[in-house]
Amino acid sequence: MRTPPSILTDTTTVDVDRSDTGYDAWVQQAIRAVNADAQRTADTHLLQFPLPAEWNIQLYLKDESTHITGSLKHRLARSLFLYGLANGWIRPGVPVIEASSGSTAVSEAYFARLIGVPFIAVVPRSTSSEKTRLIEFAGGTVHYVDDARTVSSESMRLAEETGGHFIDQFTYAERATDWRGNNNVAESIFRQMAEEPHPEPTWIVTTAGTGGTSATIGRYVRYTQRATRIAVADPENSCFFDGWLGGNAQERCETPGRIEGIGRPRMEPSFLPSVIDRMMKVPDAASIATIHALQARMGRMAGGSTGTGLWAALRIIAEMRSRGESGSVLTLLCDGGERYVDRYYNDEWLAEQGIDTTPYRAMIDELLDA
């Protein structure tokens, strides 16, 4: 009687085993290190902007500059690294590459060093020197391009050339972050607002670089069934406003922007128009005038993206005042102004750019003081 073949010696089954216990141990340690960073970090502050008490309107700034890497992008970088590690895209010894105007790259360089992988930031040559210094201080390498529109294509080329991983914030920002909670920026906002006079903001105002923040907050608001509306402020020389207004996913803008960290020459995959209730196109001079007013009234220096969002928030508050409404409005302090002392706080640079902040500063003072 013939002995049946053993399952261990059967030759009809095709079997390829790619498991690597060394890699598994490395990725577990890397994820543990990134999660440990979140546990070591206290929540960012919620600041109240001074408005006259009789208005019965409160304006808040969620101060994301207090993250260890100095900006809102710290949350995004952590999410992108966890996403890349969980997907098996980030591997030991292989470079992580990003297309960034600065702040995202600063935060990603920090996380790359934390888990021990090389990091390359592809940035426009116009990026502020302080941001590139911070990238290198965190252990990253800066790779410049002359045309800001080519940062993504150059990042893809470098990833192919080096065998590295293009982490691609503009594609993955909206999906790497858990919009249902898990201490994302939206959950943090509503938790901190719980004891305020108007705990559910009438409006939350964001700006868009990747679109990930507006996507996270907009989804969370719907998921938790709140009445808060989402406004996005867009700077000059960015296509998000026109693409949102016309429903055109192919919208383009050929002129380089001057407000670093926000605005894009194309509609990015992470920008979700469907979660946004309102958009506002903000002149660069208004953005910069607003951060000067913020410094004068609160003693806080902030980047231009903060000014873009704060200007839009002040316009909304002026509308609420004209209608006799009460409530609260919240926007983000995205990063500190120390990174931009050679630009937005430099009279020579403003003159070279033809930016006159005077009329917009007068509008702010009239609203707040009249």
C-alpha positions as CSV (number, residue, x, y, z in Angstrom):
1,M,0.0,0.0,0.0
2,R,1.5,3.4,-1.1
3,T,2.1,5.9,1.7
4,P,0.4,9.2,1.0
5,P,2.7,12.3,0.7
6,S,3.3,14.4,3.7
7,I,1.9,17.9,3.8
8,L,5.5,19.0,4.7
9,T,6.9,17.5,1.5
10,D,4.1,18.2,-0.9
11,T,5.5,19.9,-4.1
12,T,2.3,21.2,-5.6
13,T,2.0,24.1,-3.2
14,V,3.9,27.3,-4.2
15,D,5.2,28.8,-1.0
16,V,7.3,32.0,-0.7
17,D,8.1,33.3,2.8
18,R,9.3,36.9,3.0
19,S,9.1,37.3,6.7
20,D,12.1,38.9,8.4
21,T,12.3,38.6,12.1
22,G,15.0,41.3,12.2
23,Y,12.8,43.8,10.4
24,D,9.8,42.9,12.5
25,A,11.8,43.7,15.7
26,W,13.1,47.0,14.1
27,V,9.6,48.3,13.1
28,Q,8.1,47.4,16.4
29,Q,10.8,49.4,18.2
30,A,10.4,52.3,15.7
31,I,6.6,52.5,16.3
32,R,7.2,52.3,20.0
33,A,9.6,55.2,19.8
34,V,7.2,57.4,17.8
35,N,4.3,56.6,20.1
36,A,6.5,57.3,23.2
37,D,7.1,60.8,21.8
38,A,3.4,61.5,21.8
39,Q,3.1,60.3,25.4
40,R,6.0,62.7,26.4
41,T,4.3,65.7,24.8
42,A,1.7,67.6,26.7
43,D,-1.2,69.1,24.7
44,T,-0.7,72.5,23.0
45,H,-2.1,75.6,24.6
46,L,-5.4,77.3,23.8
47,L,-4.9,81.1,23.9
48,Q,-7.6,83.7,24.0
49,F,-7.2,86.7,21.8
50,P,-8.3,90.0,23.6
51,L,-11.7,91.2,22.3
52,P,-14.0,93.7,24.1
53,A,-16.1,91.8,26.7
54,E,-19.3,93.5,25.7
55,W,-19.1,91.8,22.2
56,N,-19.8,88.4,23.9
57,I,-17.6,86.9,21.2
58,Q,-14.5,85.0,22.0
59,L,-11.5,84.4,19.7
60,Y,-9.1,81.5,20.4
61,L,-5.8,80.5,18.9
62,K,-4.7,76.9,19.2
63,D,-1.0,77.4,19.7
64,E,0.7,74.6,17.8
65,S,4.1,76.3,18.0
66,T,4.6,74.7,21.4
67,H,5.3,71.3,19.9
68,I,8.9,70.2,20.3
69,T,9.6,70.8,16.6
70,G,7.8,74.2,16.8
71,S,4.8,73.8,14.5
72,L,1.4,72.2,13.7
73,K,3.3,69.9,11.4
74,H,4.6,67.9,14.3
75,R,1.2,66.1,14.5
76,L,1.3,65.4,10.8
77,A,4.9,64.2,10.8
78,R,4.1,61.7,13.6
79,S,1.0,60.4,11.7
80,L,2.9,60.1,8.4
81,F,5.8,58.1,10.1
82,L,3.3,55.8,11.8
83,Y,1.5,55.3,8.6
84,G,4.7,54.6,6.7
85,L,6.0,52.2,9.3
86,A,2.7,50.3,9.6
87,N,2.5,49.9,5.8
88,G,6.1,48.6,5.6
89,W,7.3,51.6,3.5
90,I,9.8,52.9,6.0
91,R,12.7,50.5,6.5
92,P,16.0,50.5,8.4
93,G,18.9,52.3,6.7
94,V,16.7,53.6,3.8
95,P,16.2,57.3,3.4
96,V,12.8,59.0,3.9
97,I,12.3,61.8,1.4
98,E,9.8,64.7,1.6
99,A,8.7,67.6,-0.6
100,S,8.3,70.5,1.9
101,S,8.7,74.3,2.2
102,G,10.2,73.8,5.7
103,S,8.0,73.1,8.7
104,T,6.9,69.6,7.8
105,A,10.5,68.7,6.9
106,V,11.7,70.1,10.3
107,S,9.3,67.8,12.1
108,E,10.0,64.8,9.8
109,A,13.7,65.2,10.3
110,Y,13.1,64.9,14.0
111,F,11.2,61.6,13.7
112,A,13.7,60.2,11.2
113,R,16.5,60.8,13.7
114,L,14.3,59.3,16.5
115,I,14.0,56.0,14.6
116,G,17.5,56.1,13.1
117,V,16.8,56.5,9.3
118,P,18.3,59.1,6.9
119,F,16.1,62.1,5.9
120,I,16.2,64.3,2.8
121,A,14.0,67.4,2.5
122,V,13.4,68.7,-1.0
123,V,12.6,72.4,-0.6
124,P,12.3,75.5,-2.9
125,R,15.4,77.6,-2.9
126,S,13.3,80.5,-1.5
127,T,12.7,78.7,1.8
128,S,13.7,80.7,4.8
129,S,17.3,80.1,6.0
130,E,16.1,79.5,9.6
131,K,13.9,76.6,8.4
132,T,16.7,74.9,6.5
133,R,18.9,75.4,9.5
134,L,16.4,73.7,11.7
135,I,16.1,70.8,9.2
136,E,19.8,70.3,9.3
137,F,20.0,70.7,13.1
138,A,17.4,67.9,13.4
139,G,19.7,65.6,11.3
140,G,18.2,66.1,7.9
141,T,19.8,66.9,4.5
142,V,18.4,69.8,2.5
143,H,18.0,69.3,-1.3
144,Y,17.1,72.6,-3.1
145,V,15.1,73.1,-6.3
146,D,14.8,76.3,-8.2
147,D,11.2,75.8,-9.2
148,A,8.8,75.3,-6.3
149,R,6.4,73.4,-8.6
150,T,8.9,70.6,-9.0
151,V,9.4,69.6,-5.3
152,S,7.2,66.5,-5.6
153,S,8.6,65.2,-8.9
154,E,12.2,65.8,-7.6
155,S,11.3,63.9,-4.4
156,M,10.0,60.9,-6.5
157,R,13.2,61.0,-8.6
158,L,15.4,60.9,-5.5
159,A,13.3,58.1,-4.0
160,E,13.8,56.0,-7.1
161,E,17.5,56.8,-7.3
162,T,18.2,56.0,-3.6
163,G,15.6,53.2,-3.1
164,G,14.1,55.5,-0.4
165,H,10.5,56.2,0.6
166,F,8.8,59.4,-0.6
167,I,6.6,60.1,2.4
168,D,4.4,62.5,0.4
169,Q,2.5,64.7,2.8
170,F,0.4,66.2,0.0
171,T,-1.1,62.8,-0.8
172,Y,-1.3,61.1,2.6
173,A,-2.0,63.9,5.1
174,E,-5.8,63.4,5.0
175,R,-5.6,59.6,5.4
176,A,-2.6,59.2,7.8
177,T,-4.4,61.1,10.6
178,D,-7.1,59.3,12.5
179,W,-9.9,61.9,12.0
180,R,-12.2,60.2,14.5
181,G,-10.1,61.1,17.5
182,N,-6.9,59.6,19.0
183,N,-5.8,63.0,20.3
184,N,-5.9,64.7,16.9
185,V,-6.0,68.5,16.7
186,A,-9.9,68.5,16.4
187,E,-10.4,66.3,19.5
188,S,-7.9,68.4,21.4
189,I,-9.7,71.6,20.4
190,F,-13.2,70.5,21.6
191,R,-11.8,69.0,24.8
192,Q,-10.1,72.3,25.7
193,M,-13.1,74.4,24.7
194,A,-15.5,72.4,27.0
195,E,-15.5,75.0,29.9
196,E,-15.5,78.1,27.7
197,P,-18.5,80.5,27.5
198,H,-19.3,79.2,24.0
199,P,-17.7,75.7,24.0
200,E,-18.8,74.8,20.5
201,P,-17.2,77.3,18.1
202,T,-19.4,78.9,15.5
203,W,-16.5,78.8,13.1
204,I,-13.1,77.1,13.1
205,V,-10.7,78.7,10.6
206,T,-7.8,76.8,9.1
207,T,-5.3,77.4,6.3
208,A,-4.3,74.8,3.7
209,G,-0.9,73.5,2.7
210,T,-1.7,69.8,2.3
211,G,-5.3,70.2,3.3
212,G,-4.9,67.6,6.0
213,T,-5.9,69.9,8.9
214,S,-9.2,71.1,7.4
215,A,-9.9,67.5,6.4
216,T,-9.3,66.2,9.9
217,I,-11.3,68.9,11.6
218,G,-14.2,68.9,9.1
219,R,-14.6,65.1,9.3
220,Y,-14.4,65.2,13.1
221,V,-17.1,67.9,13.3
222,R,-19.4,65.8,11.2
223,Y,-18.6,62.5,13.0
224,T,-19.3,64.0,16.4
225,Q,-22.5,65.8,15.1
226,R,-21.6,69.4,15.9
227,A,-22.9,72.6,14.4
228,T,-19.4,74.2,14.0
229,R,-18.6,75.3,10.5
230,I,-15.2,75.1,8.8
231,A,-13.6,78.0,6.9
232,V,-10.3,77.8,5.0
233,A,-8.2,80.9,4.3
234,D,-6.1,80.8,1.2
235,P,-3.2,83.2,0.5
236,E,-2.3,84.9,-2.8
237,N,-0.8,82.8,-5.6
238,S,-2.6,79.6,-4.4
239,C,-5.1,77.5,-6.4
240,F,-7.2,76.1,-3.5
241,F,-9.8,78.9,-3.4
242,D,-10.4,78.9,-7.1
243,G,-10.5,75.1,-7.3
244,W,-13.0,75.0,-4.4
245,L,-15.1,77.7,-5.8
246,G,-15.3,76.2,-9.3
247,G,-15.2,72.6,-8.3
248,N,-12.1,72.1,-10.5
249,A,-9.7,69.5,-9.3
250,Q,-7.3,70.4,-12.0
251,E,-7.0,74.1,-11.0
252,R,-3.4,75.5,-11.2
253,C,-1.6,78.6,-10.2
254,E,1.7,79.5,-11.9
255,T,3.0,82.3,-9.6
256,P,5.0,81.3,-6.6
257,G,3.5,82.1,-3.2
258,R,5.1,84.2,-0.4
259,I,3.3,82.8,2.7
260,E,5.4,79.7,3.5
261,G,3.7,76.5,4.6
262,I,0.3,77.2,3.0
263,G,-1.1,77.6,-0.5
264,R,-0.2,75.4,-3.4
265,P,0.2,75.7,-7.2
266,R,-2.1,72.7,-7.7
267,M,-5.1,71.1,-6.0
268,E,-3.4,68.5,-3.8
269,P,-5.0,65.0,-3.1
270,S,-5.3,65.7,0.6
271,F,-7.4,68.8,0.1
272,L,-11.0,67.8,0.5
273,P,-13.4,70.6,-0.7
274,S,-16.5,68.6,0.5
275,V,-15.7,69.2,4.2
276,I,-15.3,72.9,3.9
277,D,-18.2,75.4,4.4
278,R,-16.5,78.6,3.4
279,M,-13.2,79.8,1.8
280,M,-11.6,83.2,1.8
281,K,-8.8,84.6,-0.4
282,V,-6.5,86.7,1.8
283,P,-4.0,89.2,0.5
284,D,-0.4,88.6,1.6
285,A,-0.2,92.1,3.0
286,A,-3.3,91.4,5.2
287,S,-1.6,88.1,6.5
288,I,1.5,90.0,7.5
289,A,-0.3,93.0,9.0
290,T,-2.2,90.5,11.2
291,I,0.9,88.9,12.6
292,H,2.2,92.3,13.5
293,A,-1.1,93.1,15.2
294,L,-0.9,89.8,17.1
295,Q,2.6,90.6,18.3
296,A,1.5,94.1,19.4
297,R,-1.6,92.8,21.3
298,M,-0.4,89.5,22.7
299,G,3.4,89.7,22.5
300,R,3.5,86.5,20.3
301,M,5.4,86.3,17.1
302,A,3.9,83.9,14.5
303,G,4.4,82.9,10.9
304,G,2.5,84.2,7.9
305,S,0.1,81.2,7.8
306,T,-1.2,82.2,11.2
307,G,-1.8,85.7,9.9
308,T,-3.8,84.4,7.0
309,G,-6.1,82.4,9.3
310,L,-6.4,85.1,11.9
311,W,-7.3,87.7,9.3
312,A,-10.1,85.5,8.1
313,A,-11.2,84.9,11.7
314,L,-11.4,88.6,12.4
315,R,-13.5,89.2,9.3
316,I,-15.9,86.5,10.4
317,I,-16.1,88.2,13.9
318,A,-16.8,91.6,12.2
319,E,-19.7,89.9,10.4
320,M,-21.0,88.4,13.6
321,R,-20.8,91.8,15.3
322,S,-22.7,93.5,12.5
323,R,-25.5,90.9,12.9
324,G,-25.5,91.2,16.7
325,E,-24.5,87.5,17.2
326,S,-22.5,86.0,20.0
327,G,-20.4,82.9,19.9
328,S,-16.8,81.8,19.5
329,V,-14.3,81.6,16.7
330,L,-11.1,79.5,16.7
331,T,-8.0,79.5,14.5
332,L,-4.5,78.1,14.7
333,L,-1.2,79.6,15.6
334,C,0.7,77.3,13.2
335,D,4.3,78.1,14.0
336,G,6.5,80.8,15.6
337,G,7.6,84.0,13.9
338,E,11.2,83.4,14.8
339,R,11.5,81.4,11.7
340,Y,10.6,84.4,9.6
341,V,12.5,87.3,11.1
342,D,14.3,87.8,7.8
343,R,11.0,88.1,5.9
344,Y,7.7,89.0,7.5
345,Y,9.3,91.0,10.3
346,N,11.9,92.6,7.9
347,D,11.0,96.0,6.5
348,E,13.6,95.6,3.7
349,W,12.1,92.3,2.5
350,L,8.6,93.7,2.6
351,A,9.7,96.7,0.5
352,E,11.4,94.4,-2.0
353,Q,8.2,92.4,-2.3
354,G,6.1,95.5,-2.7
355,I,4.0,94.6,0.4
356,D,2.4,97.5,2.2
357,T,0.7,96.3,5.4
358,T,-0.4,99.8,6.5
359,P,-4.0,99.7,5.2
360,Y,-4.7,96.3,6.6
361,R,-3.2,97.1,10.0
362,A,-5.5,100.1,10.1
363,M,-8.5,97.9,9.4
364,I,-7.6,95.6,12.3
365,D,-7.1,98.5,14.7
366,E,-10.4,100.0,13.6
367,L,-12.3,96.8,14.3
368,L,-10.7,96.1,17.7
369,D,-10.5,99.7,19.0
370,A,-13.4,101.6,17.5
